[in-house]
Amino acid sequence: MADRCLGRFFFARKARLMPVGFLTADQEGRYARFAGEPNEEQLSKYFHLDGADRRLINRRHGDHNKLGFAVQLATVRFLGTFLSRADAVPAGVVTYLAKQLDVVASGLARYGNEVRWDHAVEIRDRLGYREFTEPGEVLRLTRWLYARAWGSAQRPSVLFDLATAHLAQRRVLLPGVTTLTRLVARIRERTEARLWVDLSRVVTPEERRRLETLLVIPEGSRQSTLEKLRRPPTKVSSEGLLAALERLLEIRALGVGHHDLL
């Protein structure tokens, strides 16, 4: 792709300043927890109990244990992890499951911690989930993230969401939010370091000089040329189109778009 080299250069300069805490408040609030009541489609997809679910649930003694088991079973399918507290599950979810089991929703309050952990282990094994800390899982995710980070200029927050979805698809229980953010940040640093090494090898001294001028803040300005060029126009209008074309011409004038770092 034309201009890919310079585009990756822009992103790498920004990535160097990336803090570990790159998640938005919304992302952090949604991670591995309920952000509210699931909608009807989500309830039907993740919280409907089929025949196999019911046979597994009915092995429990006591309605409160059946309901608690069902809550954990459906929760791990929906969130990709188990919750440490039963009261963190929305009331609508509990009611939806209780109706299917023909038990009282308030019985969940009697669901004890000791049996909850035993049930979680059984559900994990029955549904084929794996712990993130199991041998090879961190390495597999690291390799997958590295390929994604190197092949595209996606923001760390996007990589985080992709990693979450990837783990859920592979039935790997989600790690703590700090563990995953640190891994994503570390991958971004590694791909950035590789990019700078590759850039230093392929550009000529003259091209290097032109790239370095992008880092200079012109007199009377608050930002470098690099910071200006890496922000695309946002207006969908004729003015925005002209600004985008001018930006493209200015980037191509640097003469480094012919390099391919892939």
N, C-alpha and C positions, 0 to 999 in steps of 0.2 A: 504494500500500500504506500502510495506517495506520501511523503511527510511523516511517516510512522516514526522514523528515527527522532525527529525533532519533537513530535508529540510525546514520545516516551521520555525525552529529555525534560520537557515541561513538567510531566507528572513526577518524575524522580526528584526534581528540585523541591517540589511541594512535599513529597513523602518524607524528605529528610527531617522536616519539622513536625512530623506527625506524632502526637502524644499517644500513649497507650489508651487513655480514656477517650476514644474517638466516637463512642456510641452516642446517639441522641438519647434524650430522656425517654422518648417513646420506645426506642429499641430496647433500652435497658429494662423498661417497665414490662415489655412483652416477653422478654426472654425467659423461657422455662417456667412460665406462670400464666394464669388466666388474666387476660386484659379486660375481661368483662364476660357477659353471658354469650355463649356460642349461639350462632344463628341457627335457623331450622335446618339448613343444608348441612352444617357441621354436626349438629345433633344426630341427624340421620346417618351420616357417614361414619362418625367416630364413636357415638354413644349408643347406637342400636345394638342390642344384645341378640346374637344369633343362637342357634341350637348348641353349638360347641361352647359358646360363652356360658350359656345357662347350665350345661352339664358340669362345667368346671365350678361355677358359682354354687350350685346346689350341693356340692360336697361340704360346704361350710356348715357349721352348727350355729344356729341363732340368726334371726333376721338381720341384726345389726352387723354381724360378720359377713353375711351375704351381700348386704348393701355396701359395706366398706370394701370388700373385694371387688365388687363391680365398679365402684368409683375409681379404684386404683387401676383396674384393667383398662377402663375407657380413658382415663387421664393419660396414661403412658402412650396410648395410641394417638392421642390428640397433641400432647405437648412434647413427647419424646423423652420424658423423664417422670419420676415419681415426686410427689410433693411431700414435704416434711410434716405438713399439718393438714388434717382433713377439712378444717374450716376455711382453707384457702380455695376450696372448690366452690364455684357459684351455686347458689341455692337452686337455680333452674336446672342445673346438671343433676344435682342430687334428686330432685323431684322427678325428672325425666327417667332416671334409672330406677327409682323406687316404684314408680307406676308399672314399669315392665316386670318388676319382681313381685309386685303386689305386697309391698311392705311399707312401713311407715317411714317417711323421710327423716323425721326427727331421731330415729334410732341410730343414725350415724354418730351421734354424740357419744354413744357407748362403745364405739370402735376403738379398742385399745392400741397403744403404741407397739407393744411387744408383738402382738399378732399381726399388726400392720406390716412390720418389717419382714416377718416370715412370709406373709402373702406376697410382698413385693418380690422377694427372691423367687418364689414359685412362679409368679407371673412372668418375670424376666426369663426364666428358663423355658416355660411353656411356649411363650411367644417368640423365643429366639433372639432376645435382646442381649447385647454385650455391653460390658462396662468400658468406658473410655480409656481406663487405665490398663485394660488387658493388653498383653504383648502384641505389638504390631499395629494397634489401632491408632496411636498418635502418629506413628511413622506413615501410615496410609493416608491420614488426613493431611499431614505435612506435605507429602508429595503431591497430593491432589491440589492443595492450596497453592503450592509453588507453581504448578503448571498453569493454574488460573491467573495468578498474579503476574506471571511472566508473559503470558499470551495476551493480556489485555490491560488497559489502564483503569481498572475498576477501583473505586474508592474502598478504603478499608472497611467502612460500614457495610458496603455491598458484599465484600468478601465474607464478612461475618455472617450475614444472612444466608449466603450461599453455603457456607460451611455448616450452619445449623440445619438447613434443608438436606444437605448431603448426609449428615449424621443420622437424621431421622429416616431417610430413605434406606440407609444401611442397617437400621435398627441398632444403632449405637446410642446408649443413654447419654444425654447431654451433660457435659462437664459444667463446672461453675463458670459464671460469666467472666470472671477475671482470668481464668485459665485459657478460655477461648480468645479473649481480646489480646492477651499477651502472645499467644501463638500467631494470630493474624499479624500483629505488629512486628513480630520477629521475622515472619515470612516476607513482609514488605521491605524490611531492612535488608534482608538477604538478596532479594531481587533487585533492589536499588543498588547495592554494592556491585552485583554482577553487571548491571546496566552501565555503571560508571567505568568499570574495567573495560567492557566491550567498546564503549564510546571512545575511551582513550586510545584504543588500538586501531580503530577504523578511520577516525578523522585526521585530516592533514593539519599541519601547524597553522595554516591560514584559516581552515574551518574552525579550529579550536579558538583562534583569536576572535572570529566572528561570533561564536557562541558565547565566549566570555564577555563580550560587550553587552549581551542581554542582561547580565547581572548588575550592570552599572545603573545607578539611579540618577537620571538627568537632573541638572540644576533646576530648581523650582518645582520638581515633581516629588511625590511621596512614594512612588513605586517604580520598580525597574521595568525595563521593556519586557522582560520575561513575564512578570506578573500581569502586565497589560495584555500580552498576547495569549496567555493561557486562559483568559476569560472570554469565552465566545459571546457574541451578541445574543440578547435574550428577546428582543422585540421581533414579533412576526409581522414584518412590514417591509416596504420597499427600502426604507432607511436601514433596517436590520440586515436585509440582503446585501446592500451595498457595503455595509460595515463588515459583513462576513467575507465578502470578496476581497476587500482591502486587507483584511487580516490574513487571508490566504496568500495574497500576493506578497505581503511583507514577510511571511514565514518562508515562502519559496525562494525569496530573494537571498536568504541566507545560504542557499546552495548545499544543504546537507540532506535533502529528502531522498537522495538516491541510495543511502546506506540502509541495509536491512540487518537488523539485530536478531532476527529469529533464526 
